[in-house]
Amino acid sequence: MLAFNKVIPTIEKKIIEMIQTLKLAKKTSKDDYMQYLRFILIAVGAIGGVGFLIKLISEFITFRPPT
């Protein structure tokens, strides 16, 4: 029971900190959102492109024509 009494104030403190952080947060503008979205899509495309090239090269290296 002693440990339980120490946990509750800690949880309450964390919840209060989260609420204060949310009160300070502001909504991003549409321009910022579009910039982040563009960056993420470019990064995902680049990573996918690199993966595709690696797969393509490995297929050409291991390709054996039928005999």
PDB file of N, CA, C and O in Angstrom:
ATOM      1  N   MET A   1       0.824  -1.197   0.000  1.00  0.00           N
ATOM      2  CA  MET A   1       0.000   0.000   0.000  1.00  0.00           C
ATOM      3  C   MET A   1       0.865   1.258   0.000  1.00  0.00           C
ATOM      4  O   MET A   1       0.448   2.298  -0.509  1.00  0.00           O
ATOM      5  N   LEU A   2       2.051   1.170   0.559  1.00  0.00           N
ATOM      6  CA  LEU A   2       2.936   2.322   0.621  1.00  0.00           C
ATOM      7  C   LEU A   2       3.382   2.743  -0.777  1.00  0.00           C
ATOM      8  O   LEU A   2       3.421   3.937  -1.075  1.00  0.00           O
ATOM      9  N   ALA A   3       3.714   1.795  -1.629  1.00  0.00           N
ATOM     10  CA  ALA A   3       4.156   2.108  -2.987  1.00  0.00           C
ATOM     11  C   ALA A   3       3.015   2.715  -3.797  1.00  0.00           C
ATOM     12  O   ALA A   3       3.243   3.598  -4.625  1.00  0.00           O
ATOM     13  N   PHE A   4       1.795   2.252  -3.567  1.00  0.00           N
ATOM     14  CA  PHE A   4       0.634   2.773  -4.287  1.00  0.00           C
ATOM     15  C   PHE A   4       0.424   4.247  -3.971  1.00  0.00           C
ATOM     16  O   PHE A   4       0.048   5.020  -4.853  1.00  0.00           O
ATOM     17  N   ASN A   5       0.659   4.641  -2.736  1.00  0.00           N
ATOM     18  CA  ASN A   5       0.495   6.042  -2.334  1.00  0.00           C
ATOM     19  C   ASN A   5       1.542   6.952  -2.985  1.00  0.00           C
ATOM     20  O   ASN A   5       1.316   8.154  -3.124  1.00  0.00           O
ATOM     21  N   LYS A   6       2.670   6.390  -3.380  1.00  0.00           N
ATOM     22  CA  LYS A   6       3.702   7.182  -4.052  1.00  0.00           C
ATOM     23  C   LYS A   6       3.434   7.294  -5.552  1.00  0.00           C
ATOM     24  O   LYS A   6       3.859   8.252  -6.198  1.00  0.00           O
ATOM     25  N   VAL A   7       2.733   6.319  -6.090  1.00  0.00           N
ATOM     26  CA  VAL A   7       2.497   6.292  -7.533  1.00  0.00           C
ATOM     27  C   VAL A   7       1.430   7.302  -7.946  1.00  0.00           C
ATOM     28  O   VAL A   7       1.582   7.976  -8.965  1.00  0.00           O
ATOM     29  N   ILE A   8       0.364   7.413  -7.176  1.00  0.00           N
ATOM     30  CA  ILE A   8      -0.758   8.288  -7.529  1.00  0.00           C
ATOM     31  C   ILE A   8      -0.319   9.748  -7.691  1.00  0.00           C
ATOM     32  O   ILE A   8      -0.674  10.359  -8.700  1.00  0.00           O
ATOM     33  N   PRO A   9       0.436  10.342  -6.752  1.00  0.00           N
ATOM     34  CA  PRO A   9       0.866  11.739  -6.962  1.00  0.00           C
ATOM     35  C   PRO A   9       1.759  11.900  -8.197  1.00  0.00           C
ATOM     36  O   PRO A   9       1.714  12.929  -8.871  1.00  0.00           O
ATOM     37  N   THR A  10       2.556  10.893  -8.481  1.00  0.00           N
ATOM     38  CA  THR A  10       3.415  10.960  -9.666  1.00  0.00           C
ATOM     39  C   THR A  10       2.577  10.978 -10.935  1.00  0.00           C
ATOM     40  O   THR A  10       2.855  11.749 -11.854  1.00  0.00           O
ATOM     41  N   ILE A  11       1.557  10.137 -10.990  1.00  0.00           N
ATOM     42  CA  ILE A  11       0.670  10.096 -12.154  1.00  0.00           C
ATOM     43  C   ILE A  11      -0.084  11.419 -12.290  1.00  0.00           C
ATOM     44  O   ILE A  11      -0.209  11.950 -13.393  1.00  0.00           O
ATOM     45  N   GLU A  12      -0.582  11.948 -11.180  1.00  0.00           N
ATOM     46  CA  GLU A  12      -1.295  13.227 -11.215  1.00  0.00           C
ATOM     47  C   GLU A  12      -0.387  14.345 -11.717  1.00  0.00           C
ATOM     48  O   GLU A  12      -0.816  15.196 -12.496  1.00  0.00           O
ATOM     49  N   LYS A  13       0.862  14.341 -11.273  1.00  0.00           N
ATOM     50  CA  LYS A  13       1.817  15.358 -11.700  1.00  0.00           C
ATOM     51  C   LYS A  13       2.062  15.266 -13.205  1.00  0.00           C
ATOM     52  O   LYS A  13       2.110  16.287 -13.891  1.00  0.00           O
ATOM     53  N   LYS A  14       2.216  14.055 -13.712  1.00  0.00           N
ATOM     54  CA  LYS A  14       2.440  13.869 -15.146  1.00  0.00           C
ATOM     55  C   LYS A  14       1.232  14.329 -15.962  1.00  0.00           C
ATOM     56  O   LYS A  14       1.396  14.947 -17.014  1.00  0.00           O
ATOM     57  N   ILE A  15       0.032  14.034 -15.490  1.00  0.00           N
ATOM     58  CA  ILE A  15      -1.179  14.450 -16.199  1.00  0.00           C
ATOM     59  C   ILE A  15      -1.279  15.969 -16.232  1.00  0.00           C
ATOM     60  O   ILE A  15      -1.636  16.543 -17.261  1.00  0.00           O
ATOM     61  N   ILE A  16      -0.966  16.627 -15.113  1.00  0.00           N
ATOM     62  CA  ILE A  16      -0.989  18.092 -15.059  1.00  0.00           C
ATOM     63  C   ILE A  16       0.037  18.674 -16.028  1.00  0.00           C
ATOM     64  O   ILE A  16      -0.250  19.658 -16.711  1.00  0.00           O
ATOM     65  N   GLU A  17       1.228  18.079 -16.097  1.00  0.00           N
ATOM     66  CA  GLU A  17       2.250  18.545 -17.037  1.00  0.00           C
ATOM     67  C   GLU A  17       1.783  18.387 -18.478  1.00  0.00           C
ATOM     68  O   GLU A  17       2.026  19.260 -19.311  1.00  0.00           O
ATOM     69  N   MET A  18       1.109  17.271 -18.776  1.00  0.00           N
ATOM     70  CA  MET A  18       0.599  17.054 -20.135  1.00  0.00           C
ATOM     71  C   MET A  18      -0.455  18.093 -20.499  1.00  0.00           C
ATOM     72  O   MET A  18      -0.464  18.608 -21.617  1.00  0.00           O
ATOM     73  N   ILE A  19      -1.337  18.400 -19.562  1.00  0.00           N
ATOM     74  CA  ILE A  19      -2.383  19.397 -19.815  1.00  0.00           C
ATOM     75  C   ILE A  19      -1.760  20.768 -20.052  1.00  0.00           C
ATOM     76  O   ILE A  19      -2.186  21.492 -20.952  1.00  0.00           O
ATOM     77  N   GLN A  20      -0.757  21.131 -19.257  1.00  0.00           N
ATOM     78  CA  GLN A  20      -0.093  22.421 -19.438  1.00  0.00           C
ATOM     79  C   GLN A  20       0.603  22.499 -20.796  1.00  0.00           C
ATOM     80  O   GLN A  20       0.582  23.541 -21.451  1.00  0.00           O
ATOM     81  N   THR A  21       1.215  21.397 -21.213  1.00  0.00           N
ATOM     82  CA  THR A  21       1.873  21.369 -22.516  1.00  0.00           C
ATOM     83  C   THR A  21       0.857  21.543 -23.636  1.00  0.00           C
ATOM     84  O   THR A  21       1.104  22.280 -24.591  1.00  0.00           O
ATOM     85  N   LEU A  22      -0.283  20.872 -23.526  1.00  0.00           N
ATOM     86  CA  LEU A  22      -1.321  21.003 -24.551  1.00  0.00           C
ATOM     87  C   LEU A  22      -1.884  22.419 -24.608  1.00  0.00           C
ATOM     88  O   LEU A  22      -2.249  22.898 -25.682  1.00  0.00           O
ATOM     89  N   LYS A  23      -1.957  23.088 -23.470  1.00  0.00           N
ATOM     90  CA  LYS A  23      -2.442  24.471 -23.454  1.00  0.00           C
ATOM     91  C   LYS A  23      -1.470  25.408 -24.165  1.00  0.00           C
ATOM     92  O   LYS A  23      -1.891  26.389 -24.779  1.00  0.00           O
ATOM     93  N   LEU A  24      -0.172  25.114 -24.086  1.00  0.00           N
ATOM     94  CA  LEU A  24       0.831  25.958 -24.728  1.00  0.00           C
ATOM     95  C   LEU A  24       0.975  25.668 -26.220  1.00  0.00           C
ATOM     96  O   LEU A  24       1.456  26.512 -26.976  1.00  0.00           O
ATOM     97  N   ALA A  25       0.563  24.488 -26.638  1.00  0.00           N
ATOM     98  CA  ALA A  25       0.728  24.092 -28.040  1.00  0.00           C
ATOM     99  C   ALA A  25      -0.172  24.928 -28.936  1.00  0.00           C
ATOM    100  O   ALA A  25      -1.265  25.338 -28.545  1.00  0.00           O
ATOM    101  N   LYS A  26       0.313  25.168 -30.146  1.00  0.00           N
ATOM    102  CA  LYS A  26      -0.500  25.909 -31.105  1.00  0.00           C
ATOM    103  C   LYS A  26      -0.673  25.063 -32.358  1.00  0.00           C
ATOM    104  O   LYS A  26       0.144  24.193 -32.659  1.00  0.00           O
ATOM    105  N   LYS A  27      -1.728  25.330 -33.065  1.00  0.00           N
ATOM    106  CA  LYS A  27      -2.007  24.608 -34.294  1.00  0.00           C
ATOM    107  C   LYS A  27      -1.081  25.130 -35.388  1.00  0.00           C
ATOM    108  O   LYS A  27      -0.884  26.337 -35.525  1.00  0.00           O
ATOM    109  N   THR A  28      -0.516  24.207 -36.164  1.00  0.00           N
ATOM    110  CA  THR A  28       0.376  24.628 -37.240  1.00  0.00           C
ATOM    111  C   THR A  28      -0.436  25.199 -38.395  1.00  0.00           C
ATOM    112  O   THR A  28      -1.597  24.847 -38.601  1.00  0.00           O
ATOM    113  N   SER A  29       0.201  26.078 -39.131  1.00  0.00           N
ATOM    114  CA  SER A  29      -0.477  26.676 -40.281  1.00  0.00           C
ATOM    115  C   SER A  29      -0.523  25.672 -41.430  1.00  0.00           C
ATOM    116  O   SER A  29       0.193  24.670 -41.430  1.00  0.00           O
ATOM    117  N   LYS A  30      -1.366  25.959 -42.392  1.00  0.00           N
ATOM    118  CA  LYS A  30      -1.501  25.061 -43.542  1.00  0.00           C
ATOM    119  C   LYS A  30      -0.195  24.995 -44.328  1.00  0.00           C
ATOM    120  O   LYS A  30       0.170  23.934 -44.835  1.00  0.00           O
ATOM    121  N   ASP A  31       0.511  26.123 -44.431  1.00  0.00           N
ATOM    122  CA  ASP A  31       1.784  26.134 -45.156  1.00  0.00           C
ATOM    123  C   ASP A  31       2.809  25.234 -44.478  1.00  0.00           C
ATOM    124  O   ASP A  31       3.504  24.470 -45.148  1.00  0.00           O
ATOM    125  N   ASP A  32       2.907  25.320 -43.148  1.00  0.00           N
ATOM    126  CA  ASP A  32       3.832  24.459 -42.419  1.00  0.00           C
ATOM    127  C   ASP A  32       3.454  22.995 -42.583  1.00  0.00           C
ATOM    128  O   ASP A  32       4.317  22.140 -42.783  1.00  0.00           O
ATOM    129  N   TYR A  33       2.165  22.714 -42.498  1.00  0.00           N
ATOM    130  CA  TYR A  33       1.694  21.336 -42.650  1.00  0.00           C
ATOM    131  C   TYR A  33       2.050  20.793 -44.032  1.00  0.00           C
ATOM    132  O   TYR A  33       2.523  19.663 -44.153  1.00  0.00           O
ATOM    133  N   MET A  34       1.826  21.588 -45.068  1.00  0.00           N
ATOM    134  CA  MET A  34       2.133  21.140 -46.425  1.00  0.00           C
ATOM    135  C   MET A  34       3.637  20.950 -46.619  1.00  0.00           C
ATOM    136  O   MET A  34       4.062  20.046 -47.339  1.00  0.00           O
ATOM    137  N   GLN A  35       4.436  21.797 -45.982  1.00  0.00           N
ATOM    138  CA  GLN A  35       5.887  21.659 -46.081  1.00  0.00           C
ATOM    139  C   GLN A  35       6.340  20.358 -45.423  1.00  0.00           C
ATOM    140  O   GLN A  35       7.149  19.628 -45.996  1.00  0.00           O
ATOM    141  N   TYR A  36       5.830  20.059 -44.230  1.00  0.00           N
ATOM    142  CA  TYR A  36       6.174  18.809 -43.555  1.00  0.00           C
ATOM    143  C   TYR A  36       5.695  17.611 -44.357  1.00  0.00           C
ATOM    144  O   TYR A  36       6.411  16.616 -44.469  1.00  0.00           O
ATOM    145  N   LEU A  37       4.492  17.694 -44.915  1.00  0.00           N
ATOM    146  CA  LEU A  37       3.943  16.602 -45.709  1.00  0.00           C
ATOM    147  C   LEU A  37       4.801  16.352 -46.942  1.00  0.00           C
ATOM    148  O   LEU A  37       5.093  15.204 -47.276  1.00  0.00           O
ATOM    149  N   ARG A  38       5.203  17.421 -47.616  1.00  0.00           N
ATOM    150  CA  ARG A  38       6.057  17.286 -48.799  1.00  0.00           C
ATOM    151  C   ARG A  38       7.381  16.627 -48.432  1.00  0.00           C
ATOM    152  O   ARG A  38       7.851  15.733 -49.136  1.00  0.00           O
ATOM    153  N   PHE A  39       7.980  17.068 -47.330  1.00  0.00           N
ATOM    154  CA  PHE A  39       9.252  16.496 -46.887  1.00  0.00           C
ATOM    155  C   PHE A  39       9.109  15.007 -46.581  1.00  0.00           C
ATOM    156  O   PHE A  39       9.962  14.208 -46.968  1.00  0.00           O
ATOM    157  N   ILE A  40       8.044  14.635 -45.896  1.00  0.00           N
ATOM    158  CA  ILE A  40       7.829  13.234 -45.536  1.00  0.00           C
ATOM    159  C   ILE A  40       7.608  12.390 -46.784  1.00  0.00           C
ATOM    160  O   ILE A  40       8.162  11.296 -46.896  1.00  0.00           O
ATOM    161  N   LEU A  41       6.808  12.882 -47.721  1.00  0.00           N
ATOM    162  CA  LEU A  41       6.558  12.122 -48.948  1.00  0.00           C
ATOM    163  C   LEU A  41       7.829  11.957 -49.777  1.00  0.00           C
ATOM    164  O   LEU A  41       8.055  10.894 -50.356  1.00  0.00           O
ATOM    165  N   ILE A  42       8.654  12.988 -49.838  1.00  0.00           N
ATOM    166  CA  ILE A  42       9.923  12.881 -50.564  1.00  0.00           C
ATOM    167  C   ILE A  42      10.833  11.864 -49.886  1.00  0.00           C
ATOM    168  O   ILE A  42      11.475  11.058 -50.559  1.00  0.00           O
ATOM    169  N   ALA A  43      10.891  11.897 -48.556  1.00  0.00           N
ATOM    170  CA  ALA A  43      11.741  10.954 -47.830  1.00  0.00           C
ATOM    171  C   ALA A  43      11.261   9.519 -48.020  1.00  0.00           C
ATOM    172  O   ALA A  43      12.073   8.622 -48.248  1.00  0.00           O
ATOM    173  N   VAL A  44       9.958   9.294 -47.931  1.00  0.00           N
ATOM    174  CA  VAL A  44       9.417   7.943 -48.122  1.00  0.00           C
ATOM    175  C   VAL A  44       9.679   7.474 -49.549  1.00  0.00           C
ATOM    176  O   VAL A  44      10.046   6.319 -49.765  1.00  0.00           O
ATOM    177  N   GLY A  45       9.494   8.357 -50.518  1.00  0.00           N
ATOM    178  CA  GLY A  45       9.769   8.001 -51.908  1.00  0.00           C
ATOM    179  C   GLY A  45      11.234   7.672 -52.140  1.00  0.00           C
ATOM    180  O   GLY A  45      11.553   6.733 -52.870  1.00  0.00           O
ATOM    181  N   ALA A  46      12.132   8.443 -51.522  1.00  0.00           N
ATOM    182  CA  ALA A  46      13.564   8.192 -51.678  1.00  0.00           C
ATOM    183  C   ALA A  46      13.949   6.851 -51.067  1.00  0.00           C
ATOM    184  O   ALA A  46      14.710   6.088 -51.662  1.00  0.00           O
ATOM    185  N   ILE A  47      13.429   6.567 -49.891  1.00  0.00           N
ATOM    186  CA  ILE A  47      13.731   5.287 -49.247  1.00  0.00           C
ATOM    187  C   ILE A  47      13.169   4.134 -50.076  1.00  0.00           C
ATOM    188  O   ILE A  47      13.832   3.111 -50.243  1.00  0.00           O
ATOM    189  N   GLY A  48      11.957   4.293 -50.591  1.00  0.00           N
ATOM    190  CA  GLY A  48      11.374   3.264 -51.449  1.00  0.00           C
ATOM    191  C   GLY A  48      12.162   3.087 -52.733  1.00  0.00           C
ATOM    192  O   GLY A  48      12.345   1.964 -53.204  1.00  0.00           O
ATOM    193  N   GLY A  49      12.630   4.190 -53.302  1.00  0.00           N
ATOM    194  CA  GLY A  49      13.436   4.112 -54.522  1.00  0.00           C
ATOM    195  C   GLY A  49      14.746   3.384 -54.297  1.00  0.00           C
ATOM    196  O   GLY A  49      15.161   2.576 -55.128  1.00  0.00           O
ATOM    197  N   VAL A  50      15.400   3.663 -53.184  1.00  0.00           N
ATOM    198  CA  VAL A  50      16.651   2.970 -52.862  1.00  0.00           C
ATOM    199  C   VAL A  50      16.387   1.478 -52.675  1.00  0.00           C
ATOM    200  O   VAL A  50      17.147   0.643 -53.166  1.00  0.00           O
ATOM    201  N   GLY A  51      15.319   1.147 -51.971  1.00  0.00           N
ATOM    202  CA  GLY A  51      14.968  -0.264 -51.786  1.00  0.00           C
ATOM    203  C   GLY A  51      14.675  -0.946 -53.107  1.00  0.00           C
ATOM    204  O   GLY A  51      15.079  -2.089 -53.324  1.00  0.00           O
ATOM    205  N   PHE A  52      13.966  -0.245 -54.001  1.00  0.00           N
ATOM    206  CA  PHE A  52      13.662  -0.811 -55.316  1.00  0.00           C
ATOM    207  C   PHE A  52      14.939  -1.040 -56.112  1.00  0.00           C
ATOM    208  O   PHE A  52      15.089  -2.084 -56.747  1.00  0.00           O
ATOM    209  N   LEU A  53      15.861  -0.081 -56.089  1.00  0.00           N
ATOM    210  CA  LEU A  53      17.120  -0.246 -56.819  1.00  0.00           C
ATOM    211  C   LEU A  53      17.939  -1.408 -56.276  1.00  0.00           C
ATOM    212  O   LEU A  53      18.524  -2.169 -57.047  1.00  0.00           O
ATOM    213  N   ILE A  54      17.985  -1.548 -54.962  1.00  0.00           N
ATOM    214  CA  ILE A  54      18.716  -2.669 -54.367  1.00  0.00           C
ATOM    215  C   ILE A  54      18.099  -3.989 -54.810  1.00  0.00           C
ATOM    216  O   ILE A  54      18.820  -4.918 -55.176  1.00  0.00           O
ATOM    217  N   LYS A  55      16.786  -4.078 -54.781  1.00  0.00           N
ATOM    218  CA  LYS A  55      16.099  -5.300 -55.214  1.00  0.00           C
ATOM    219  C   LYS A  55      16.345  -5.565 -56.694  1.00  0.00           C
ATOM    220  O   LYS A  55      16.588  -6.708 -57.079  1.00  0.00           O
ATOM    221  N   LEU A  56      16.288  -4.536 -57.526  1.00  0.00           N
ATOM    222  CA  LEU A  56      16.498  -4.689 -58.958  1.00  0.00           C
ATOM    223  C   LEU A  56      17.921  -5.159 -59.256  1.00  0.00           C
ATOM    224  O   LEU A  56      18.119  -6.063 -60.067  1.00  0.00           O
ATOM    225  N   ILE A  57      18.899  -4.555 -58.611  1.00  0.00           N
ATOM    226  CA  ILE A  57      20.296  -4.954 -58.812  1.00  0.00           C
ATOM    227  C   ILE A  57      20.515  -6.385 -58.348  1.00  0.00           C
ATOM    228  O   ILE A  57      21.205  -7.152 -59.021  1.00  0.00           O
ATOM    229  N   SER A  58      19.946  -6.755 -57.221  1.00  0.00           N
ATOM    230  CA  SER A  58      20.125  -8.128 -56.733  1.00  0.00           C
ATOM    231  C   SER A  58      19.460  -9.134 -57.670  1.00  0.00           C
ATOM    232  O   SER A  58      19.955 -10.252 -57.817  1.00  0.00           O
ATOM    233  N   GLU A  59      18.355  -8.762 -58.302  1.00  0.00           N
ATOM    234  CA  GLU A  59      17.714  -9.659 -59.274  1.00  0.00           C
ATOM    235  C   GLU A  59      18.600  -9.838 -60.507  1.00  0.00           C
ATOM    236  O   GLU A  59      18.709 -10.947 -61.029  1.00  0.00           O
ATOM    237  N   PHE A  60      19.228  -8.770 -60.974  1.00  0.00           N
ATOM    238  CA  PHE A  60      20.114  -8.886 -62.131  1.00  0.00           C
ATOM    239  C   PHE A  60      21.364  -9.695 -61.802  1.00  0.00           C
ATOM    240  O   PHE A  60      21.857 -10.447 -62.643  1.00  0.00           O
ATOM    241  N   ILE A  61      21.875  -9.544 -60.591  1.00  0.00           N
ATOM    242  CA  ILE A  61      23.081 -10.278 -60.202  1.00  0.00           C
ATOM    243  C   ILE A  61      22.797 -11.770 -60.105  1.00  0.00           C
ATOM    244  O   ILE A  61      23.619 -12.583 -60.530  1.00  0.00           O
ATOM    245  N   THR A  62      21.665 -12.137 -59.560  1.00  0.00           N
ATOM    246  CA  THR A  62      21.356 -13.557 -59.345  1.00  0.00           C
ATOM    247  C   THR A  62      20.594 -14.175 -60.510  1.00  0.00           C
ATOM    248  O   THR A  62      20.207 -15.341 -60.433  1.00  0.00           O
ATOM    249  N   PHE A  63      20.367 -13.424 -61.591  1.00  0.00           N
ATOM    250  CA  PHE A  63      19.610 -13.952 -62.726  1.00  0.00           C
ATOM    251  C   PHE A  63      20.437 -14.995 -63.460  1.00  0.00           C
ATOM    252  O   PHE A  63      21.592 -14.754 -63.811  1.00  0.00           O
ATOM    253  N   ARG A  64      19.836 -16.154 -63.688  1.00  0.00           N
ATOM    254  CA  ARG A  64      20.470 -17.219 -64.465  1.00  0.00           C
ATOM    255  C   ARG A  64      19.519 -17.586 -65.601  1.00  0.00           C
ATOM    256  O   ARG A  64      18.396 -18.027 -65.357  1.00  0.00           O
ATOM    257  N   PRO A  65      19.963 -17.405 -66.825  1.00  0.00           N
ATOM    258  CA  PRO A  65      19.071 -17.759 -67.934  1.00  0.00           C
ATOM    259  C   PRO A  65      18.826 -19.266 -67.978  1.00  0.00           C
ATOM    260  O   PRO A  65      19.691 -20.041 -67.568  1.00  0.00           O
ATOM    261  N   PRO A  66      17.678 -19.685 -68.461  1.00  0.00           N
ATOM    262  CA  PRO A  66      17.402 -21.126 -68.534  1.00  0.00           C
ATOM    263  C   PRO A  66      18.348 -21.815 -69.509  1.00  0.00           C
ATOM    264  O   PRO A  66      18.681 -21.269 -70.561  1.00  0.00           O
ATOM    265  N   THR A  67      18.770 -23.003 -69.153  1.00  0.00           N
ATOM    266  CA  THR A  67      19.698 -23.751 -70.022  1.00  0.00           C
ATOM    267  C   THR A  67      19.042 -24.945 -70.649  1.00  0.00           C
ATOM    268  O   THR A  67      19.684 -25.676 -71.404  1.00  0.00           O
TER     269      THR A  67
END
